[in-house]
Amino acid sequence: MENQNKVTEFVFMGLWENKQMELLLFLLFLLCYLAILMGNFIILRMIIRSHLIEQPMYYFLCHLSLMDLCYTSTVVPRLIRDLGAARKNISYNNCMTQLFTAHLLAGVEIFILVSMALDWYVAIVKPLHYMVIMNRRRCNLLIFMAWGVGFWHSVALLLLVLNLPFGGPNQIDHYICDVKPLLKLVCRDIRVVNILVISNAGMVVVAVFLVLVASYILILYNLTTHSSVGRRKALSTCSSHVMVVILFFVPCIYIYVLPAGSENKDKEISVFYTVIAPLLNLLIYTLRNMEMRNAMWKVWSKMAHTKFR
């Protein structure tokens, strides 16, 4: 690898070159990150300390919250630091580490969303067999599979990038180390590599998104047999999941289906799934969810009672 690569560090070009805009973004992203940290810690605490952890949907939500927490902590702290720094540099090894970690966590999150869709499909289509099908052992297996698929995806992508020669410019037109901006710096023809990246990331995201859309169509079709009260409750919860999926998948599809080198707004669009989607997830899964609000109230009431006892 050393005989191929003359580059020992990369320099991020960042989101905007306007210093006043970067200062404003520094404050905005700092507040967003603190809200994501606090909100996800509260969700994890509420679910773990209440009866909701026994339900598959909240078990998956707990893992989704953990992934949001870890993923944003992989990307946003460096983004915040670079917005306030004169030189936005990162070493080659740290860049590869960020690339691997971000894609690992994003891959796990994608398949947790698939598990949540499966949970809802079974709950609506096969309600009498729900507890048998979605038992804790099967839920654990789905989480294990999510980590396995995420690991396979990120390792394949990392090995692909590690074998590429970086010998020329080292300025990344982005704020994170991602595969597409890195491909623009490679000192050889990247047409074959582009196809491999689109197959590994773009087509997988599209396929998973289509599977999720198909599952929602089946869920909506089967809701016609339910009572109006049950239908409203199911639609409320299902609509929350649909919003989360759209916020995460649509920007990913836009970014990873197009080949590297094409003129697009990758770094601006990526803000949606690195910062905005994790922040909105908190609002979608708490403010729109009666059970979560009740659980939070009970835990806070119990803590207040213990404190002032």
N, C-alpha and C positions, 0 to 999 in steps of 0.2 A: 504494500500500500504506500510505503514511503517513496518508492521510485516512481509512482504514478502521480502523487500529489505534491505539488510545491506549496499549496495553500495550507497554512497552519492556523489561520483564523479567518472568520468572515465578519463583514460589517453590514449591519442592517441599515437600510435606507429609511425605514420607519413608515408610519402611516402618512404623515404630512411633513413637509419641510418648513412650514411656517411655525416659528418659535412660539408665537402667541397662541396659536391653535394647539400646539403640543402641550403648553402649560394648562390650557383648559381641559384637554384630554387626560392629562396627568391627574388632575383633581377628580374628573368624572370617573375614570377607570378605577382610581383608588377607592372612591365611595362604592362603586359597583362591586369591587372585589371584597371589601369589608362586609357588604350586605350579603354576598354569596357565602362567605365564610360563616357569618353569624346565622343566616337563615338555614343553611344545611346542617350546622351543628344542632340547631333547635329541632329540625325535622328528625334527625337521627335520634336525639334524646327523647323526643316525644314518642316516636314509634317503639323504640327499644324498651321504654319504661311503661308502656301501656299494653293493653290486650291486642292492639292492632298488629303487633309483630307476628301473631299467630295466623293472620290472614295472608294468603299468597300475594295479593295485590300490594299490601303494605310492606311485605317482606322484599318484593322486587323494588318498590319505591325507596326503601332504605338503601339498597345497593345502588340504585340510580342516583340518589342524593350523594352517596359516597364517591361515585364516579365523577359527578359534577364538581365536587369539592377537590378531588385529586387533579382532574383535568385542568381546571382553571388555575390551580396552584402550579401547574407545569408551564403554563403560558403567560398568565397575566402579571405575576410579580416581575418578570424580566421586561415585559412590555412597559410597565409602570416605571421601572428603573431607567429604561432607555429613553423614555419621554423626557426625563429630567437630566439626561447625560449628554455631554458634548459629543462623545464618540460611542456609537452603539456597536461594540464589537463582541464577538463570542468565539471561543476556541473551536477548532475542528472537532475535538472529542466531545465537548459540551453540546455542540450543534447536533452531532449524531445521537447523543443521549436524549436530547429534547425531541428529535424526530421519532425515535423509537418509543419513548414514553408516551408522547401525545397520541400516536397512532394506536398504541396498545390500549390506552384508556378509552379512546374514541371507539375503537372496535368493540370493546367490552360493553360500552354504553349502548351501541347500536343493537347488540343482541340481547341486552336487558330489556330494551324497548320491544323487541320481538317477543320475549318471554311474557311481558305485560299484555301484549296483544293476544297471545295464546291463552293467557289466564282469562281475559275477558271473553274470548270466543267460547271457551269451555263453559264459563259461567252463564252465558246467554243461550248457547245451543244445547248443552247437555247439563242443565242445572241439577238433575237428580244424581248424576255421577260426578259432580264437581269435586267433592271432598276426596273421592277415591282417586280421580285422575290427578288433581293438583295437590297431592300430599307433600309433606315437607321433604321427603327423600327425592321426589321428582323436581321440586323447586331447587334444591341444592344441586341436582344434576344439571339443570338448565343454567345455573350460575357458573358451574364448573365448565360447561361447554362454551359459555360466553367468553370466559378467560382463555380457553384453549383456542378458539377461533381468533380472538383478538391478538393473542401471542403469535399465532401462525401468520396472520396478516402483517404485523409489525416487523417480525423477523425477516419475512420475504422482502419487504420494502427496504429494510436496513441493509441487507446483503446486496440488494440491487444497487443502492447508492454507494456503499463502501467500495464497490468494484469500478466506480466511475472515476475518470481522471479529472482533477481540478488543478489546472496549472496556469490559469490566466487571471481574469478579474475575480475579485472576492466580495463584491458588493451585492448583497441579497436584497432584491426589491420587495421586501416584506418586513414583518416585525417578529416572525418566528421562523425556525428552521423547518420548512416543509419541503416535500419532494419536488413540487413543480418549480418553485423559484430556484431551487438548487440545480435542477436540470438545465436551466438557462446559463449556468456557469461552466458546464461540462465542455471539455476541449475535444469533442468528437461528435459525429452524427448521432442524434438521439431518437431517430424515428422508431427503431425497434424498442428502445427503452420506454418511449412514450406509450406504445401499444401495451407493454407489460404493466406499466403504471395504471393505465386506464382499465386494464383487465383486473388488476389486483384491488384497486380502490373504486374507480368510477362505476364499472359494471356491477360490482358487488353491492354498492350502495343503491343503484337503480333497481336491481333484482329484489333486494330486501324491501325497498320502498313499495314496489309493486305487490309483493306478498302481503305487506301490511294493509295496503289499499284494498286488496281482495278480501282480507279478513274483516275489514270494516264494512264492506258491502254485504258480506254474509251475516254479520252481526245485525246490521240494519234490517235486512230481510227477515231474520228470525225474530226481531223485536215486534213485528206485526202481530204475533200470536200472544204477546204479553198484555197485561192490563195497562191502562193509561198511567197509573201511578208508577208501576214498575218500569214502564217505558220511559217516563220522564227521568226517573232516577238513573236508569242505565245510560240514557242519552247524555245526561249531565256529566257522568264520570267518563264515558267514552269520548265525549267532545274534548275534555281536558287532555286526554291521551293523544287525540288527533292533533290538537294544537302543538303539543310538545314535539310530536313526530314531524310536523310540517316545519317548525322552527329549526329543527336539527337537520333534516334530510334535504330540504330544497336548496339551501346554500351549499351543502356538501356535493350534491349532484351537479350544480352549476360549476363548482371548482374542479372536481376530479374527472368529469366526463370530457371536458375540453382539454386538448393537448397542451403541453408546455410550449411556450413561445408565442402562443396566440395572445392578442391584445385583449385583456379583460380586466375586471375589477376584483381580482382574487383577494388581495389583502383587505380591501374594504368590506367585501362580502363575508370574509372569514370572521369578522367581528361578531356576526350574528350567532355563530355556533361556539365561539370562544368566550364571549362575554354576555351577550344579550340573551341567548337561549337559557343558559344556566340561571340567570337572574329571573327571567320570566317563569321558569319551572317552579320556582319558589311560590310565586303568586298563584300559578295555575293549580298547583297541588295542595295549597293551603286555603287561600281565600275562597276557592270554588268548591272545596271539599268539606262537607258538614262534619264527617267523622273525624277528620284531622283537627278541625276547629274545636270540637268537643273534647278530643283527647288532650289538646294543648291547654284548654281551660282546666281540665281535671288535674293535669300534672302541675300547672302553675298554682292552682288552689291548694293542692297537697303540699307543695313546697312552701307556700306562704303560711299555711297552717302549722307546719313543722317549725318554721323560723320564729313565729310569734307565739309559739306554745309556751 
